[in-house]
Amino acid sequence: MTTILLKLVASGASVTCPGQGGSDCSTGLPAVNAGSTELKTALGIFFGIAGVISLLMIIIGALMFITSGGNPQNVQKARETIIYAVIGLAVSISAEAIVAFILGRL
């Protein structure tokens, strides 16, 4: 399924329409001539930015924790910020690994 979708995206904006005698029909999408290398680079940049944002949020959460002054509400807010940032970092790393695996098989 993924191979078919990527070939469809890479092939351009026309697909063979069943029921029209095999003629091409326009999808209205622009033609894209990007290979797996370009796609891997673009997604790598996207996931890299997401990872950097996650690390910044971990640092912000740590600073919130340090400056909470023992206030339980502020400590809880800082802890949640750190937990959500770590989850975001894990998702970003996992997504990049999955994309690299899939694009490596094409």
N, C-alpha and C positions, 0 to 999 in steps of 0.2 A: 504494500500500500504506500509506504513512504517513498519507495523508488518510483512508483508511478506518479506520485504527487510532485516529486522533485523534477522528474523528466518533463512533466506538464508545465511546471513553472519555468524550467530552463528552455523549453522548446519554443515558447512564444505565446501569442494570444490566440492561436487557432487550434482547434481540436477536431477530430473526426466525429461527426454527429451521426449516431445511429438513426435510421429511419429516413435519412436524406440521401441514400445511395452512396454513402461513404465520402460525401463532399465535406469540405471544411466549413465550420461555422465560427463566427467571431464570438469570443467571450467578453470582449470589451476591456480586457486587461492589457496593459502594455507589455511589449516583448521584453524579456529579460535574458541577457546573455551572460549570466554569472555561473561560473562553475563551482565545484565543491570547495576549491581553494578560497575563492572570494567570500563564499558563504561562511566558511570556517573562520576566516579572518574577521568578518563583520560580527559574527556571534561571539567570538573570543573577546573583541573589544567591548561588546555589550556586557558580557558576563564579568569581565575585568572591572568595568565601572561599577557594576552591582556589588562586586566583592569589596571594592574600595569604600563604597558607601556603607556597607555593613561594618567594615573595620572602623570607620569614623563614628558610627553609631555606638559601637562597643566602647570607644574612647569617651564619647559623650556620656554614656551610661555610667562609666567608671567615675568620671568627674562629678556627675550628679550624686553618685553614691558617697564620694568623699566629702562633698559639700552639703550633704543632707543634715548634718548636725544631730543625728540620732532620731530625727522625726520619722516615725514609722510609715507615714504616708509617702514621704519623699524617698525613703529606703525602698519601699515596695515599687514605686514608680521607676527608680533607677534599676532595680533588679529586673523588672519586666522589659525595660529598654535593652538591657544586656542580653536577656534570653531571646527576645525577638530578633535582635541583630545577629546572634549566633545561629539561629534558625535560618535567617536570610542568607548568611554566609554559606551554610551547609547546602541550602537549596541551589545557590549560585554555583558552587563547586560541583555538585551533582549534575546540574543541568549542563554545564560545560563538558563534563566527562561523557554524558550521554550523547550530546551532539557530536563530540569528537569520535566516539565509537561508531555512531551511525554514519557520519560522513566518511569515516575511514573504510567502511564497507562498500561504498558506492564506487 
